[in-house]
């Protein structure tokens, strides 16, 4: 839930895509836990990874809730430099316009099946290959077993 980590992940994804020159899928994991965090932007923003300059102001700033009695402190020189650097990195990633993420919620069998289909397609399997219902059921059962549910 730290904006600088997301910017770093976008840069890492872009670097891997450009250097490896292989089919590439970026997966945004732990989507089942996303509602626990107060995100700086809507979830779709993180999935699409477009217009990243919008997140740069949140880099280097400690999240806080503002009440009537709270005083907003001035941003430190380090935070300003981090925001400037993050802004330039965001601009670079945006210029290539290659990075996007596929959400993965391990508690949702359909989500797992969609990622498996994307991976199959990326690996050269024929288009239209669908994950069998047994894979969806197995993924859901595995999640529930790991979680302690039934």
Secondary structure by P-SEA (a helix, b strand, c coil): ccaaaaaaaaaaaaaaaaaaccbbbbbbccccccccccccccaaaaaaccccccccccccccbbbbccccccccccaaaaaaaaaaaaaaaaaaaaccbbbbbbccccaaaaaaaaaaaaaaacccccccccaaaaaaaaaaaaaaaccc
